[in-house]
Amino acid sequence: MTSGWDAAAYLKRAEEAASHVAGVDQTTPLRPIENVGVIGAGTMGSGIAMVFANAGFAVTLVERDEAALEKGLARIREVYDRARAKGTLSGAEVGARQDRIAGATDLSVLGQADLIVEAVFEDMSVKSDIFTGLDRIAKPGAILATNTSALDVDAIAAVTKRPQDVVGLHFFSPAHVMRLLEIVRGAKTDASVLATVIALAKRIGKVGVTVGVCDGFCANRMLYPYLRQVDLLMEEGALPQDIDRVLTGFGLAMGPCAMLDMAGQDVAWFVRQRQLKNWPENMRYSRLADLLYERGRLGSKTGAGWYLYPSGPRSAEPDPVVETMIAEESGRLGITRRAIGDDEILERTLYALVNEGARLLGEGIVERASDIDLCYVYGMGFPAARGGPMAWADGVGIGRIHDAVRALHAKYDDNWAPAPLLGELAQRGRNFADFDKTPGAV
């Protein structure tokens, strides 16, 4: 990128562009949204309930039993009490927001909801059961949304008789804080549903980015190859604290190892087990993170993950036990550990991110490179001053990144298979900004 490039202005333009989606325009009718149902009162569901209550919507939060419901409502009260104690909300504001949230343990109460957001455990059978029930209960024209972070929205829609009313609304945790909302457009999602939720994103203070259906959509799908490089770098000689230091030094809000410890190593483990059922032959897999899970090191919530947490979730310390585990795994694989420099850590992690972003663009999962940048700045903690991974890649040079990816592919395996679009852009001397201006001209 040129000197004087304004990242804030770029991101503002990206937000405006993201509201314009193929097949939707000013003539597309909007569905009225006033009453919102949220299914699941866990961390995500309670956060989503607060998002809508904060924006003035009446919310019904549904859980399977009174104990789980009360736990969720208590979590909401705790968040609002902290806001009142800090002075960010007045007592009257806290009371008004809490009053907008009602609890229930029976799905039938959602019969008149305009929008229902499912936010339960990330399991296809569980979600399918819920949507089968919603199909019987919800009123005609109600929007049925799933908060899945990776699962097939089309498969979820297919269990209903109204797939045109189903859409993905993937909030990022904590939902009442993070600005990104991935809007997942299913194959049969009606244009009026899409137009409504794009407008709704603005009403609830989110940056809405429309994405297509695939494993992980945009943000999480790009995370997969990034995290694979983290594990492979550790097998070859790096340690968790080395990788996190380099990436936070670059400007990320959190290093990948600390991030996984915060999110829960069990969450990532379930994703990998699902993916392993169809793992490509020529793509190296690291079992390092699996070893953490098998040893009960699920992250900060258990006091140990990649790091040790002697005094709570903010007290991460390097753990010699983990360093020994990593070294033993390197030995088992016959890998001679070596010193890995900061530049190699940065390039292998970020180039993997950019390469997958180019693949998403080429497949049409996202319409614009700037959509990816919004996902990463507002959902994944990429430094806003750099504009996002795709804008950053333009500054580095697409030709340079493509050459590096090709070299890594030759040295390693299909973890580094170059995205076709990356090669096309490099060959024609173009960049991602050019793609956004004229997508068909690459």
N, C-alpha and C positions, 0 to 999 in steps of 0.2 A: 504494500500500500504506500501511497505517496506521503511525503511529509505534509503536515497540515491536515491529514485525513481526520475527520471528526467522528469518533465512534458513537457518541451520543446521538448525533444527527442521523447516522446510518441506522441505528437501532430504532429510532423514531420512524424513519421511512419504512423500515422492515415491518413494524407493527401495523402501519397503515396498509402496506401491501398484503399482509396476512389476512386482512378482513375481506379481501377480494378473492373469491374462490370460483373455479370453473363450474358452470352450471347453476350459479346463484347470482342474482342481481337485484336491483332495487325493486323490481316488480314481483319478486318471489314473496309469497304471503308468509307472514309470521304467525306462529301459534301463540295464544295468550299463555303466559306463565305467571301465576300468582301463588299457587299452593304447591309446595315441594315435599316429596317424600324421600327419605334416605333410609336405606336398609343396611343395617350393620352399625353398631355403636362403638366399634373399636377406635383405634387412634385415627384411622383415615375417615371413617364414617362420622365420628364426632366432629372432626375438623371440617368436613364438607357441610355438616349441619350448621356450623358457625359461619361458614362462608355465606350461605344463603340468608341466615338470620341477620348477619351484619349488613347485608344489602337490602333488608326490609321485607324479606319473604317470610310467609308463615311456613314453618317446617314441622313435619312429623317424623320423628326418629324411631325406627322400629328395630327391636332386637328379639331374639328367640325366647328369652325369659326375663323375669323381673331383675334378677341379679346382674345379668349382663347389661341390661338397660340402665340400671342405677349406676353401674360402674362408668358407663359412657356419659351419663348426665353429670356425674361427679367430676369427670375429666373436663367437661365443658365449664362447670362452675369454677374449677380451679384456674382455668385459663382466664376467665373473665375477672376473677378475684385478683389475679396478678396484675391485670391491666388496670383495675381500679386502684390497687396499691401503688402502682407506678405513676398514676395520674394520667395515663393515656386515654382512659375512659372515665366519665363521671359515674357516680352511683346510679343516676337516672338512666344513662345510656346502657349500663350493664343490665339493669332491671328490664329495660325494654327489649334488649336482645335475647335475654334468657326467656322472657315471656313469649317470644315468637317460636320457641322450640317446645313441642309437646312430645311426650314419649308414649310408645305403645308396644305391645307384644303380639299383635295380630295383623297380618298383612292386609286384611280386608278393610282396615281403616284408610288405606290408600286408594280406595275406589274412586274418589273424586279429585285426586292429585293431578295437576297439569304436567308435572315432571316427576319421575321417580328415578332416583340414582341408587343403583346397587353397589355396595362397597363392602362385600364380604370376603372371605378367604379366597386366595387366588387358586381356585380349583375349578376346572371346567364342569365337573358333575354338579358341584354345589351351585354354581352360577346358573347352569341349565335348569336345575330344579326350581330356582327362584323365578326365572323368566317364564317357565311353564305356568307357575302360579300367578304371576303378574298378568299373563295373557288372559286369564279367566277373570281377574279382579279389576284391572285398570279400565277406566272409561275410554270410549272411542276417541281417538285423536291424542291421547296422552303420549308424551315422549318417554320411552323406556331407555334409560342410559345405564351402561356398565362402566365402573371405574377400573376395569382390568388394566394392568400395566403392560400386558404382553399377549394375552390370549386372543383367539380368533373371534372377533366381533361378529363375523358372518355366521359362524357356527352357533353362537349364542342367539343371534336373531332367528336362526332357522328353527328353533324349538317353539317359536311363537307363530301365530297366524297373521301377524302384523309386522313382518321384518322391516317394512318401510318406516316404522315408528321407532326403530332401534338405532342407537348411536353410542359410540364410546365417548365418555367424558373422563379422561385420565388426569386426575389431580395429582399434584406432587406433595410429598410430606415435608413439613406439616401443612396441610391443605389451607389452613386459614392464614398462612404466612407466605408460602411460595406463590409466585405470580403466574407461573406457566399452567395452561390448561391445554392438553392435547385433545383435539376434537377428532375422533376416529370415525371416518366416513365409511360405512359398510357398502357392499355392492348394491344393496337395495334401499339404503337410507334415502328417504324422500328429501327433495330439495328444500321443502318448507321446514323440515326438521333441522337440516343443516343451517339454513338461514337463521332460524330461531336460536340455536345454541351459539352461533357466532355472535349474534347480537347480545345474547345472555352473558357471554364471557365478559363483555364490556360492562354490563350492569353490575356484575359481581366483582369487578376490579381485577380481572385476569387478562393475561395476554393469551388469546386463543390462537392456536396454530392447528390447521386442518391437516390430517395425515391419513394415509391409506392403511389397509389391514395387512399386517405382517407380524412376525414374531418380534415384539418389543416396540413396534411402531417406529418412531424416530429416535427419541432420546435414549431409550433402553437398548434398542437394537445397535446403535452406535457404541454403546457402553460395552457390549459383549467383546468385540475384538480388542478394545482398549484394555479391559481387565485381563484378557488372555495374555497380552504382552506383559502386564504387571507380574503375573505368575511365572511366565517364561523367563523374564529378567531375573526373578528371584532364583529360579533353578540354575541360572548361569553364573550368578555371583552377587547380585544386589540383595539388599535387605529391605524390609518394609519401610523403615525410617529413611533410607536413602531415597526411595522412590517418592515418598510423600514430601520430603524436603525439596526435591527438585520441582515437583509440580505445584506446590504451594508457593515456591519461589517464583515460578512463572506467573502466578497470580490466581490459581484456582482457589476457591473458598476452602476446599478440603482435599487432602490427598486421597487416592483411591483406597488405600488400606484402612485409613481412619474412617472413610465413608462407609465401607462395607461393615466395619465394626459397629458403626452407629445404626445402619439399616438393619443389621442382623445377618450373620453368616448363614443362618438357616434359610433365609429368604433366597439368597443367591444360590444355595445348594439345591433347592427345589427347582429353580430355573435350569441349572446345569443338568440335573437328572432328566428333566423333560427333553432337553436338547440332545443328550447322549444317546437317546433312542434312535436318532438318525444322524449320528456324527460322521462327517466325511472321512474317508480313509486317509487321505493325504493332508490331514490337518492335525498337527500335534495338539495333544490335550495334556494339561497339567493337573495333577491331582492334589497339589499343595493345599488349595483352599478346602478340598474335600477332607483332608487330614484334620484341619481345624474343626470342621463340623463333627467328624467322627470322635474327636477328643472332647466334645462338649464345649468348645471354645466358640461361642456364638456371638461374641462381640462384647460391647460395653454392658449389655444387660445381664451377662453372666460373669462380668469381671475379667474376662479374657477373650481375646480374639487374636488378630495379628499383634495386638499390644496387650499389655497388662493394665488393669484399671484398679489400682489399690484403694482409691478414695472416690470412686464414682465415675460417671461417664466422661468427665472433663479431665481426668487424671491419667491420660495415656502415657505409658512408659514402654520402651523397648524391652522385650522379654528374651533372655538367653535361651529359654526352653524352645521358643519359636525358631531362634537362630540355629539351634542344634537340629531341630526337625527339618529345616530347610536344607542344611548341609547334608544330613543323612539321605534326604530324597535325591539331592544331586549325585551323591555317591551311588545310590541304587541305580540311577539312570546312566551311570558311567560318564557323567559330566564333570570335567575339571573346572572348578570355580575360578573366576577371574575378576579382576577389578573392572567395574563397569562405570564409565564416566558419565557425568551429568548430561552431556550432549546426547549420548546414546539413549539414555533413559527418556529424555524429552522427545527425541525424534521418534523412537519406536512407539511410544504411547500416543503421541499426537498425530503422527502420520497414519497410524491404524484408525484413529478417529476420523480423519479427513477422508481416507480411502473408502471407509464404509459410508460416509456422508455422500460421496460421489456415487456410490452404488445405489443409495436410496433415491438420489436425484434421477439417475438413469432409469430406474424402475418406475418412476412416477409416484413413489410413495409420498413425497413432498413436491410441491410445485416449484419452490424457489430455494436457492442456497440460503437466502436470508431467513427463511422459515427455520432451517436447521440452526442458524445462529441464535434465533430467539429461543429455541428449545434449550440450547446449551447455556446461554447467559441467564435465562430466567428459571430454568428447571434444574440445571446441573452445576451451577456455580462457576462457569467459565468466566474469566475476567472480562467485564463489560468494556474496559478500556481497549481491549483487543478486538472487540466487535463480534466475537464468536469464532469457532474453529474454521469455518469456511472463509470468512473475511481474513482471518490470520493467515490461512494457506495462500490466499492471493498475494499477501505481502511477502511471504517466503518465496513464492514462485511455484506455479503448478508444474513446470518442467523439472525443477529441482526435486520436488516431492515425488513425482512420477518416476524419475530415475532412481531415487532411493528405494521406493517400493519395489521396483523391478529387481534391484540388486538384492533386497531382502528376500524376495520371492525365490530367487535363484539360490540363495544361501540356505534358506529354511524350507518352507512348505507353503501350502495353500492358505495358511493364515495371512499370507501376503499376496494372494492373487490380486493383481491390479484391477480396480474397477474400470470397465470399458470407458466410461465417461471421462475418467481421469486421463486415460491415454489419449482420447480424442481431443480434449482440451489442450494437453501438452503438445500434441502433434501440430495443432493449428495456432499455437501461441496465444491461446485464449485463457480466460480465468473464470471463476464462478460468478463474478459480477457480470461478465459478458453473457453467461448462460441465463442469468436472471433477466437481462434485457431482451435477449432473443433466443429462447430455449431451443428452437428448431434449427438454429444456425451453426451448431457446433459440429 
